[in-house]
Amino acid sequence: MAIILPATRGKRSNSVRSLLDPTAFHDPAFMVFCVALFLMWIAYWVPFFLLPTFAQFKAGASSNLAFYILVICKASTIPGRYIAVPLSNRFGPAPTMAGFALASSALLFGWMGVNSVASTIGWAVLIALFMGPLAVLYPIIVPHLSPNKDLVGTRIGISSAAAAMGTSIEFPVTLALDDSKTGLFWKSQVFCGTCMLGGAVLMVYVYYKMSRTA
């Protein structure tokens, strides 16, 4: 499928831009990158929708406080995203993303040890600081994995679709694993931590391939 770009300066343009890049599916580094995003995004949104329930039924917070813990978590993504940009400029986007994903996986596993209101608030701040930057970093990596600049937009679309696929399965799987009535959350915590760890490991491979072709 392709679309013809609009004419420029009154002249009809014959330039055709593909909406799908078949070469992407034969590019090992880019495909591994998409799988990494898929795994990371299985876990990415879980804390943001599960925190109020967790805070109320596991940590013993009131319904009002549980809501404000979510607000604190969301607000804490802002400094993390600002920090990610200079770190990416210094160390490179792929290793920076791998580092944030690895730290996020450790925090997701550590979530199993959170059982009070105070520790829940502290954990919410940390997970937002380390996991929030992932959404900022992945579009920066795509140009490095594109053979030419005309394919950057197409490959951002493909990688975003991979992340969206992860998002589409995280909610039903997490809901199936959790039991808020009994305060059972460890299954989804282990599941999310494992997925994030898998994504971090794959990002190391992506960095390796990028460094070989640089």
Steps between C-alpha positions, in 0.01 A plus 500: 500500500635842413391861486605776263640803676322833437631717218738776600518852354221437256666202338375146522733276696572147385661406833345194657547415867426151626273455801670166567869422486547134396875524560433559870394138541839386368696730732596298812589804713173678426292186555669435835434863588128450425489186716673693780234772480226236500635347820564833672155631422335192647621642831514871423148606594434246778616718794296793375170313495569253782644737762168629645369145544831380642527794740149447630480121527864412571652804672188603688464850356165677489329538164587872490865441583519217248391743230761758604773236492419453133524877447840502671613214279392672179663829603827320577537397135576863408850532655586151379422595141706818524796305640480242221591746222845614628581141602411387149728767351785389722474120487286439193126431481515120491719445810307771684171327422645163599616648831163653581324175405735297721439734794125480434507121502681501836235735640217286362645193672557710813132595494431167670663636816282812515230465766446839665370840395838667541686235300230509231546876454878463488475216250254694284745790473791272408316293240375817332850652495656193337221367281358829372808578283447185291226675301738790426798290397362250252417749221860629523633151425295440184703735273814304593323180388377640168708457182391846376307797635197436277423183700523654847130589520396159372721320748379714789150386405604133493679521836210691655265227379720241674478699824122532457470123466672464836261753652199313363582182691633644827162594647316168453803298610557713810134491596499123462807461723394738780249451779436833673259346751778296657777751426669261257715696255830314487416303186453809286803663663722207403347490153561870439851489643589207276364671188688821577820307567462318168460832322811639671709201392382535140589870506856403584504295178359798307778719637757239399368491144487880481859530620614247238341696215597848625 
